[in-house]
């Protein structure tokens, strides 16, 4: 069965699709192939997500930006802020799309999904939706003690009548026992065997901490760890300043800084020869999360030796922030995707430490998880599922019981169980 062809056939039949499955099953790969299929046939695709980081990884923009929602949190808030009515410009942009992709759907609240559908109705959208994600991964961000509301709780979700496609084949690891553990952690169902397995992953740290990547829950911990271990390396450090080109004069310094954060790109990349690094993008000769070491630094290139011994010569690559807008092309008004900001930097980060949030989409070897910085539902599952092999994974002993780390939202758990039982396609 060709999953991509099957999903494209559903979309061409005007059926909205919800593409889901656990971590490492290929959701991102399938999504990109679907987008490429549409684009290759001259179709327009909006690539959207609720957060800037998720949108940037897909090469798109946020839901709030695309649908002109401002900072509104609900339809009532839209009305309060006088943004309830759709503008002609936004209507034309939306209606010109053949496919709207909403990635990391687990982070989209019910209120945001209602605003999304409102705009589609206002624009009389005639295309289709592809929602992608796993509701047993990172939930919507809420402030204070506010209750979490998932997209599937909204009436709009029901109205979309999604056809569900569940991917089940794990590609990140082939270890059957580890796959079973991941499944148990994903559903927060720890058996005595799982508890013993987790305990077995608590191992002594290597004497050379530069040989592993620590996964932290907090940005500060990751930053401090990287600074400390880079400083311990011999040799001079070199700073590679991110080159910035702003194509839209209306954008300022804050817009650039926000895009730097969203794209996981530092203002300056500090490196030394011998420093371990992680690739942050996919290419023909490296993948997102693959590990290497800096062996040479030139004026315009870096030489990175991967663990398999192969050397990759890296040049700075462009990272684009785009937006769909109405332009005059060849004398005709049309909606086109224009580049707002371009950042030029090497697609790597220091491999000493990284946050769980920024590791999403990565496949990591030689991984150490700081279990004492797990604080959110499904966060431990996201961390654990980055590992390629349990033999190259170490857990730092938590000060709490394992079931306090392995917890999920009950609403998400009930929903995922239901769709797993009634999915249209399993692949």
N, C-alpha and C positions, 0 to 999 in steps of 0.2 A: 504494500500500500504506500503510495506517495502522499505524505501528509500535506505538503505544500500544495500540490495539485488539488487535493480534496478540499482544503480550506478555501483556495481561490475559487473553486467551483461553487462553494456555498456563497461566497461573497458576490460572485457574478450573478447568482440567483437571487440577489437582494436579501440575503440572510445575514443578520449581524452575528458575529462569532466571538466567543469567549475562549481564548487559548490559555490553558493552564497546565499545572503539573508541578512537582517539587523542584528543588534546586538541582541544576546540572543535567536536566533532561533535554535541553536544546531549545527552550522557548525563544531566546534571543536570536539564535541562528535561523529558526523557522520564520520568525517575524521579519528579519532582514531579507530573507529570500522572497517572502510575499511582497514586501515593498519593492524589491528589485523587479519582480514580475510585473507589477502595476506600472512602474516607471518606464520599463522597457517597452511597454505598449502605449506610451504617451499619456498615461493617466496621472492625475494629480493626487498626491498623498500628503496628508498632514500628519506629522510624527509628534505626538504630544505626550506629556506626563505631568503629574501634579507638582513635582519638584524640579528645580532647575538642573540638579545633577542628573536625575533620570532622563530628563528631556535632552540634555547635552550628549549623554552616552548614545542616545538614539539618533542624534543629529537633528533634533527638532527644537520645539519651544514648549513653554508651560501652557497648561489649560487656561490659566487666568489671562495670559498674554494673547493667545490665539482667539479666545472668545470674548475679549474685552470685558473682563469681569472686575478689573481694578483690584481692590483688596477685599472685595465682598466675600463673606463667608456663607451666605445663603441667598435665596431669592428675596426674602424680606429685606436683607441687608442691601441687595442690589437696588431695590426700590428706594430705600432710605438714602442711598448715595446717588440717586437719580441716574442710574445706569440700567434700569430695567428694560427700557426700549432698545431694540437693536438699531444700529446705524446702517445706512445704506452700504457703507464701505465694508462693514463686517458681514452683512448679509451676502454681499457679492462674493466675498472671500470664502465663506462657508459653502455656499451653493456651488462654487466652482470645483470643490473637492469631490473626487470619486471615492476615496477611502480615507477615513479618519482612524488613526491608530492611537490608542490610549495605553501606554506602557505603565508598568508598576501599578496596576489597578488596585492592588491591596492598600495603597497609600491614598486612594481617592475616597473622600468621605461621601456619605449619602447626600449631604447638602450640596457638595460640589458637583456630584453627578446630576442632581436635579437642575442645577444651573446650566450644565452642559446640554442637557436635553431641551431645556427651555430655548437656548440659542438655536439648536437644530430645528425646532418647531417654528421659531420666528423666521428663520431663513428659508423654510420649506426645503430642507436638505433632502436630496434624492439619492445620496450615496449610501455607503454602508460603514458600520463601525466594527473595528477589531480591537477588543479589549484583551490585554495580555497581563498575566501575573499570577501570583499564588497568594491567596488570602491567609495562608499559614506562614507568611513571611512578614515583612515589616508593615505594621498597621498605619492608618492615618495619624498624623501628628496632632495632638490636642494640647491645649494649654491648661495648666492647673489640674483641677479635679473634674474637668469636663468629660462626659461620657464619650466613648469612641463609637462612631457610626460608620459602618462600611457601605460602599457603593451598592452592594446587593440588597441592603435594607431599604433602599429608596423605591418608591413606586415607579420611578423612571426606569430602573433596572428591569422590572417586570415588563414594562411597556416595550422595551427593546427586544424582548423575545430572543435572547441569545441562544445560538446553537453552540453547545459546549464541546470543545476538543481537549481531551486530557492526554498529555504526553507522559509516558511512563518509563521509557527506556533510559536508564542512567548512563550518561556518557563521560562524566567527570571521573568516576572510579569504577573499577571492575571487581572490587572486593565484595563478594556477596554478603558476608557477615557485616561489613561496615555499612553497606546499603540498607540492610535490615535495621541496624542501629539508627541510621539517619531517619528512616521511616518512623521508627518508634519515637524519636525525639521530635520529629515534625508534628506528630499527633499527641505529644505529651503523654505517651503510654509506656512508662518505663517498667519493664519486667525485672525480676531479680537478675536474669542474664544480662540485661542492658546495664544495670547498675554495676555489675562486675566488670563488664566491658569498659565502661567509662572509667572505673578505678584503674584498670590496666593501662589506660592512656596517660595516667599521671606518671611521668618518668623524670629522671634527673636531667637538668638542662646541660647542653654541651658546654665544654670549656670555652669554645669559640662562639660567642653569641651572634657573630656576624654571619654564621652559617645557617641561621634560621630567621624566619619572619614572625615577629610577635603581632598578634591581633588584639587590639585594645578596643574598649567601648568608648573611650574618651579621646578627643583630639589632642588635648594637652599631654596625655600619657604617651601617645604616639610621637608627638613632636619632641618631647624631652628625651625619649629613648633614641630617636634618630640623631639628635644633636650630640648626645653623650657618646654613642658608638662611632659616629663619624669623626669626632674629635680625638678618639683613641687610636685611629688609624694613622700610620706614619705618612709623611709627605704633605705637600702643599695642597690646599683646597682651591678649587676654581669655581667661580659663580657664573652661571649662565642666565643672564637676565632674559625674561620672556619678552619677545618683541611683539608689539601691539600695533595693529592698524585698525583705526576706527573709520568705517565707511559711511556712517551716518553722523553728520555734524551735530545732530540733536542729542547724541549720547555723550555722557561725561565720564569722569574718573570713577564714580560709584558704579556705573554700568559695567565698566571694564573689570573692576574688582569683583563684582558679583559673578561675572562670567568666569573669571579665574577660579573662583571657588567651585562653581558648578561643573567646570571642566576638569576638576582635580589637578589644576596646574598651579604651581607656586609662582610668585613674582620672580623669584630667583631660585634656580636649581643648583644647589651646592654639592659638588662631587669631588672625590679623590680617586686617583688610580688605586684599584683594589677594592673600591666600594661595591657592595652588592646592590643590585637594582632589580626592580620588577618592571616589566613592560606593561603599559596601561592601555594598549590597543592591540587589535589583531592585524597581522600582516601575513604574507606568504611564508616568511621565515621566522616568525615569533607569534606568540599568542598572549592574550590579556592575562597577566598574572605569572607568566613565565619568568624564571629567575636567571640572572647573569651577573658578571662582574665587569667593571670598567677596567680595560687594559690599556687604553690610550685615549688621550684627549687632544684633538686638533682645533684649529680655528673654526672650522665649519662642520666637523664631524666628530662622532664618538665611536670608539670600537668597544663592543660589548661581547665578551665570550660567554656563551651559554653553557649550561651544565653538560650538554652533550659534546662540548669541545668546539662547536662551530662558532665562528666569529661573525657578528652582525655589525656592519658599518651603518651607523645611524646619522641621518641628517635631521635638522629641525623640520617638523611637519606642521602644516596649518591646521588649526582648530577653529571652526567657523560657528558663529552665532547667527542664525538665520531667522527670517520672518517672512510670511506670505503677505504681499502687499499689491495694491493695484498700480500698474505702470502702463505707460504708452510704449508699445513695442511694434515697430514697423507701422506706425501710424494708427494702431488700434489699441484701445484700452483692454488690458488683460491682467489677470492675477498671476503674479510670478513670485518665486521664492528668491528673496534678495539677501545678500550677506550684510550683516550689520557690523560685526567685529570679527577680525581674524587675529588669532594668537599664534605665534611661531615658537615652538619649544620641542625639545626631545621628548618622545612618548615613554618616559620612564619616571619612576620615583624611587627613592631610597628603599631598600628592602629590609632594613632593620626592624621597622614597625609600621603598621597601617591600621586605620580604624575599621571596625566591622562594616560600618556604613559605606566607606569608600572601597571596600573589598568586593562589593556586590558585582557579580559577573565574572569575578576572577577564579581561576583554578590555581591553587597554591600548593607547592611542595614545601617540605621542611617547615612546618607551621607550628607555632606555639600560641595557644589561646589563653589569655589572661581571664580566667573564669570569674574573677572577683569584680570585673567591670561589666558584667551582664546585668542589665536592669530592665529591659523591655520584653514584652511578649514576643516569642519566636526569634529573639536575637541570638540565643545560643544555637538554635538550628541553623540560622544563616551563617554563623561563624564556623560551626562544625562542617557544614556542607561545602565550604571552600576547599577542604582537603582533598587531594588527589589520592592519597593512600593513608590508611591508619598507621602504617609502619613508619611514616614520616610526619606523624602528628603527635604533639605533646600537649597535655592539659596541665595548667597550673592548678594545684589542689584548691577547690573552692572552700570558703569558710562557711558556706551554707550547704544544706542537703541538695542532692542533684535535682529533686523534683521542684525546688525553688528556682532553679535555672531553666528547667524544661517546662515552661508554661505557655499556654496560648489563650486567646480570647475564645470563650465558649461559643459565641455566635459564629465566629469564623470556622470553628471546628465543626459545628453542626451543618453549616452551609457546604463545606468541602466534602463532608461525608455524603451529603445528599447528591451533589453533582457527580461524585465519583461513581455513585450507583446508577446514575441516569445519563451519563455522557453519551454523545453521539459517536465519537470516534476515540479509540485508544491506540496510541502509537508509540 
